[in-house]
């Protein structure tokens, strides 16, 4: 600390730069966290407190848990949370399984037609193109499958949404894990081959443990995108497969927007992925920093 003040004394202009950086950080943090605070604060307000400039509980308004109790008593909310969990975890698991195999193949083998670069570009194209382009074809396909006696892949099926979300989010594990597999020294795998290990044993017993943080990062990212997906859900889901994003969007009624419903549903929707991210934060940090420092 004394060294810092000594540098400030020698270079007074440095203090103004540091103050500006701190100010911008505060602005960015406030800009980011304010919507979350707005949702939470409205979830504990009575309707007559919503339209006033009341932001501090107990000082400016009396908080209540009435709307939280009402929310958790609603069957459609519980079903929506269950559907969102099935969709997000199922899509993340399927995308991670397929993406890990594809990433290892791209990292360890060389393809000619199509080339590795073309395959990578094809995976990326699934995220570049907006899902709204495929809404109508997917709707018609799901309806046709349902009419042909495949109900688990028809309309209003959580498994249809699992498959669609896994398809659109497959590029994340492919891109993340391809680079991590490439950074594993080939000498390790070659030594295992000399000892008699098969390619499958090398993959499961050597490669996967070395990129374990990357697996967690890819899983959490795919789960987050699948949890928040609205376009596909509002198109495929009719009644039984409705997830939480569709429920949040349905808080508008003939009397206007129900701010208590928006607040409680938003906070409730944020809790599961936030808890998972906090639990896996150690692995997420390791996965994001893996390969950042070499030598």
C-alpha positions as CSV (number, residue, x, y, z in Angstrom):
1,X,0.0,0.0,0.0
2,X,2.8,2.4,0.8
3,X,4.4,1.7,-2.6
4,X,1.1,2.6,-4.2
5,X,0.9,6.0,-2.4
6,X,4.6,6.6,-3.3
7,X,3.8,6.0,-7.0
8,X,0.7,8.3,-6.7
9,X,3.0,11.0,-5.2
10,X,5.4,10.8,-8.0
11,X,2.7,10.5,-10.7
12,X,-0.4,12.5,-9.6
13,X,-2.1,11.8,-12.9
14,X,-2.2,8.1,-12.1
15,X,-4.7,8.8,-9.3
16,X,-7.3,10.3,-11.7
17,X,-6.9,7.2,-14.0
18,X,-7.5,4.8,-11.0
19,X,-10.5,6.8,-9.9
20,X,-12.0,6.7,-13.4
21,X,-11.5,2.9,-13.6
22,X,-13.1,2.4,-10.2
23,X,-16.0,4.6,-11.2
24,X,-16.6,2.7,-14.4
25,X,-16.5,-0.6,-12.6
26,X,-19.1,0.6,-10.2
27,X,-21.3,1.8,-13.1
28,X,-21.0,-1.6,-14.9
29,X,-21.7,-3.6,-11.7
30,X,-24.7,-1.4,-10.9
31,X,-26.0,-1.7,-14.5
32,X,-25.6,-5.5,-14.4
33,X,-27.1,-6.1,-10.9
34,X,-29.9,-3.6,-11.0
35,X,-32.4,-5.8,-13.0
36,X,-31.8,-8.6,-10.5
37,X,-32.4,-6.2,-7.6
38,X,-35.5,-4.9,-9.4
39,X,-36.9,-8.4,-9.8
40,X,-36.3,-9.3,-6.1
41,X,-37.6,-6.1,-4.7
42,X,-40.8,-6.3,-6.7
43,X,-41.3,-9.9,-5.6
44,X,-41.6,-8.7,-1.9
45,X,-43.8,-5.7,-2.5
46,X,-47.5,-5.2,-2.3
47,X,-49.1,-3.9,-5.6
48,X,-49.6,-0.4,-4.2
49,X,-45.9,-0.1,-3.5
50,X,-44.8,-1.1,-7.0
51,X,-45.5,2.3,-8.7
52,X,-43.8,4.4,-6.0
53,X,-40.1,5.3,-5.6
54,X,-39.7,2.6,-2.9
55,X,-36.4,0.7,-3.0
56,X,-35.4,0.1,0.6
57,X,-37.3,-2.6,2.5
58,X,-38.7,-1.7,6.0
59,X,-37.7,1.9,5.5
60,X,-39.8,2.8,2.5
61,X,-42.2,-0.2,2.3
62,X,-43.1,-3.2,4.3
63,X,-41.9,-6.4,2.6
64,X,-44.1,-9.5,2.2
65,X,-43.6,-13.1,1.2
66,X,-47.2,-13.5,0.1
67,X,-46.4,-13.7,-3.6
68,X,-43.7,-16.3,-3.0
69,X,-46.1,-18.5,-1.1
70,X,-48.7,-18.1,-3.8
71,X,-46.1,-18.8,-6.5
72,X,-44.8,-22.1,-4.9
73,X,-48.5,-23.2,-4.5
74,X,-49.1,-23.0,-8.2
75,X,-48.9,-26.4,-9.9
76,X,-48.0,-24.8,-13.3
77,X,-45.0,-23.2,-11.7
78,X,-43.7,-26.4,-10.2
79,X,-44.3,-28.2,-13.5
80,X,-42.5,-25.5,-15.4
81,X,-39.4,-25.7,-13.1
82,X,-39.4,-29.5,-13.5
83,X,-39.6,-29.1,-17.3
84,X,-36.8,-26.6,-17.3
85,X,-34.6,-28.8,-15.2
86,X,-35.2,-31.8,-17.5
87,X,-34.7,-29.8,-20.6
88,X,-31.5,-28.0,-19.5
89,X,-29.8,-31.0,-17.8
90,X,-30.9,-33.4,-20.5
91,X,-29.7,-31.0,-23.3
92,X,-26.4,-30.4,-21.5
93,X,-25.8,-34.1,-21.0
94,X,-26.6,-35.0,-24.6
95,X,-24.6,-32.1,-26.0
96,X,-21.6,-32.8,-23.8
97,X,-21.6,-36.5,-24.7
98,X,-21.7,-35.9,-28.4
99,X,-19.5,-32.8,-28.3
100,X,-16.8,-34.5,-26.3
101,X,-16.5,-37.3,-28.9
102,X,-16.5,-34.8,-31.8
103,X,-14.0,-32.6,-30.1
104,X,-11.6,-35.5,-29.5
105,X,-11.9,-36.6,-33.1
106,X,-11.2,-33.1,-34.4
107,X,-8.2,-32.8,-32.0
108,X,-6.6,-36.1,-32.7
109,X,-7.5,-37.0,-36.3
110,X,-7.1,-35.3,-39.6
111,X,-10.0,-35.4,-42.1
112,X,-9.7,-34.5,-45.8
113,X,-13.3,-34.3,-47.1
114,X,-14.7,-32.5,-45.3
115,X,-11.6,-31.0,-43.5
116,X,-11.2,-30.3,-39.8
117,X,-11.7,-26.6,-40.5
118,X,-14.9,-27.2,-42.5
119,X,-16.3,-29.4,-39.7
120,X,-15.5,-26.8,-37.1
121,X,-17.2,-24.1,-39.3
122,X,-20.3,-26.4,-39.6
123,X,-20.5,-26.7,-35.8
124,X,-20.2,-22.9,-35.4
125,X,-22.9,-22.3,-38.0
126,X,-25.5,-23.8,-35.6
127,X,-24.9,-20.9,-33.3
128,X,-24.5,-18.2,-35.9
129,X,-27.9,-18.9,-37.5
130,X,-30.7,-17.7,-35.2
131,X,-33.1,-20.4,-34.0
132,X,-36.1,-18.4,-35.3
133,X,-35.1,-19.5,-38.8
134,X,-35.8,-23.2,-37.9
135,X,-38.9,-22.7,-35.9
136,X,-41.4,-23.5,-38.6
137,X,-39.5,-26.6,-40.0
138,X,-39.1,-28.0,-36.5
139,X,-42.7,-27.4,-35.6
140,X,-43.9,-29.2,-38.7
141,X,-41.4,-32.1,-38.1
142,X,-42.5,-32.4,-34.4
143,X,-46.1,-32.4,-35.4
144,X,-45.5,-35.1,-38.1
145,X,-43.6,-37.3,-35.6
146,X,-46.4,-37.0,-33.1
147,X,-49.0,-37.9,-35.7
148,X,-46.9,-40.9,-36.7
149,X,-46.9,-42.3,-33.2
150,X,-43.7,-41.0,-31.8
151,X,-45.1,-38.9,-28.9
152,X,-41.8,-38.4,-27.1
153,X,-40.5,-36.5,-30.1
154,X,-43.8,-34.7,-31.0
155,X,-45.3,-31.4,-30.0
156,X,-45.6,-30.6,-26.3
157,X,-42.8,-33.0,-25.4
158,X,-39.9,-32.1,-23.1
159,X,-37.7,-34.6,-25.0
160,X,-38.2,-32.7,-28.2
161,X,-36.9,-29.6,-26.5
162,X,-34.0,-31.6,-25.1
163,X,-33.0,-32.7,-28.5
164,X,-33.4,-29.3,-30.1
165,X,-31.5,-27.4,-27.4
166,X,-28.7,-30.1,-27.5
167,X,-28.5,-29.6,-31.3
168,X,-28.2,-25.8,-31.1
169,X,-25.8,-25.8,-28.2
170,X,-23.5,-28.6,-29.4
171,X,-20.9,-26.1,-30.8
172,X,-20.0,-25.0,-27.2
173,X,-18.5,-28.3,-26.0
174,X,-17.0,-29.0,-29.4
175,X,-15.1,-25.7,-29.6
176,X,-14.2,-25.6,-25.9
177,X,-12.9,-29.2,-25.7
178,X,-11.2,-29.4,-29.1
179,X,-8.6,-26.8,-28.0
180,X,-8.2,-28.6,-24.6
181,X,-7.7,-32.0,-26.2
182,X,-5.1,-30.4,-28.5
183,X,-3.1,-29.1,-25.5
184,X,-2.7,-32.6,-24.1
185,X,0.7,-33.9,-25.0
186,X,0.5,-36.7,-27.6
187,X,3.4,-38.4,-25.9
188,X,1.1,-39.3,-23.0
189,X,-1.3,-41.2,-25.2
190,X,1.5,-42.7,-27.3
191,X,3.0,-44.1,-24.1
192,X,-0.4,-45.6,-23.1
193,X,-0.6,-47.2,-26.6
194,X,2.8,-48.8,-26.1
195,X,1.6,-50.3,-22.8
196,X,-1.3,-51.9,-24.7
197,X,-4.2,-49.4,-24.1
198,X,-6.8,-49.1,-26.7
199,X,-7.9,-45.8,-28.2
200,X,-11.2,-46.0,-26.2
201,X,-9.3,-46.6,-23.0
202,X,-7.0,-43.7,-23.7
203,X,-10.0,-41.5,-24.3
204,X,-11.8,-42.4,-21.1
205,X,-8.9,-43.0,-18.7
206,X,-6.4,-40.4,-19.8
207,X,-7.9,-37.7,-22.0
208,X,-11.2,-37.1,-20.2
209,X,-9.7,-36.7,-16.7
210,X,-7.2,-34.2,-18.0
211,X,-10.0,-32.0,-19.4
212,X,-12.4,-32.4,-16.6
213,X,-12.7,-28.7,-15.8
214,X,-13.5,-28.1,-19.5
215,X,-16.3,-30.7,-19.3
216,X,-17.8,-28.8,-16.3
217,X,-17.6,-25.4,-18.2
218,X,-19.2,-26.8,-21.3
219,X,-22.0,-28.5,-19.3
220,X,-22.8,-25.3,-17.4
221,X,-22.8,-23.1,-20.5
222,X,-25.1,-25.5,-22.4
223,X,-27.3,-25.8,-19.4
224,X,-27.6,-22.0,-19.1
225,X,-28.5,-21.5,-22.7
226,X,-31.0,-24.3,-22.6
227,X,-32.5,-23.0,-19.4
228,X,-33.1,-19.5,-21.0
229,X,-34.3,-20.7,-24.4
230,X,-37.7,-19.1,-25.2
231,X,-38.3,-19.2,-29.0
232,X,-38.1,-23.0,-29.3
233,X,-40.1,-23.5,-26.1
234,X,-42.9,-21.2,-27.0
235,X,-43.2,-22.9,-30.4
236,X,-43.1,-26.6,-29.3
237,X,-44.6,-26.5,-25.8
238,X,-48.4,-26.3,-25.6
239,X,-49.3,-27.3,-22.1
240,X,-47.4,-30.2,-20.5
241,X,-43.9,-29.2,-21.6
242,X,-44.0,-25.4,-20.9
243,X,-40.7,-24.3,-19.2
244,X,-40.1,-21.4,-16.9
245,X,-39.1,-18.8,-19.6
246,X,-42.6,-19.1,-21.1
247,X,-44.2,-18.8,-17.7
248,X,-42.2,-15.5,-17.1
249,X,-43.4,-14.1,-20.4
250,X,-47.0,-14.9,-19.5
251,X,-47.1,-12.5,-16.6
252,X,-48.9,-9.9,-18.7
253,X,-52.7,-9.9,-18.3
254,X,-55.6,-7.8,-19.5
255,X,-55.0,-5.5,-16.5
256,X,-51.4,-4.9,-17.5
257,X,-48.1,-6.4,-16.3
258,X,-48.2,-8.3,-13.0
259,X,-44.9,-7.0,-11.6
260,X,-45.1,-9.3,-8.5
261,X,-45.4,-12.3,-10.8
262,X,-42.5,-11.1,-13.0
263,X,-40.3,-10.5,-10.0
264,X,-41.0,-13.8,-8.2
265,X,-40.8,-15.9,-11.4
266,X,-37.6,-14.2,-12.5
267,X,-35.8,-14.7,-9.2
268,X,-37.1,-18.3,-9.0
269,X,-35.8,-19.0,-12.5
270,X,-32.4,-17.6,-11.6
271,X,-31.8,-19.7,-8.5
272,X,-31.2,-23.2,-10.0
273,X,-28.5,-22.2,-12.5
274,X,-27.0,-19.7,-10.0
275,X,-26.6,-22.5,-7.4
276,X,-25.1,-24.9,-9.9
277,X,-22.6,-22.2,-11.1
278,X,-21.6,-21.5,-7.5
279,X,-21.2,-25.2,-6.6
280,X,-19.1,-25.7,-9.8
281,X,-17.3,-22.4,-9.6
282,X,-13.9,-23.9,-8.8
283,X,-14.0,-26.1,-11.9
284,X,-15.4,-23.3,-14.1
285,X,-12.5,-21.1,-13.2
286,X,-10.0,-23.9,-13.9
287,X,-11.7,-24.7,-17.1
288,X,-11.8,-21.2,-18.4
289,X,-8.1,-20.6,-17.5
290,X,-6.9,-23.9,-18.8
291,X,-4.3,-23.3,-21.4
292,X,-4.2,-19.6,-20.8
293,X,-0.7,-19.7,-19.4
294,X,1.9,-21.8,-21.2
295,X,5.6,-22.5,-20.5
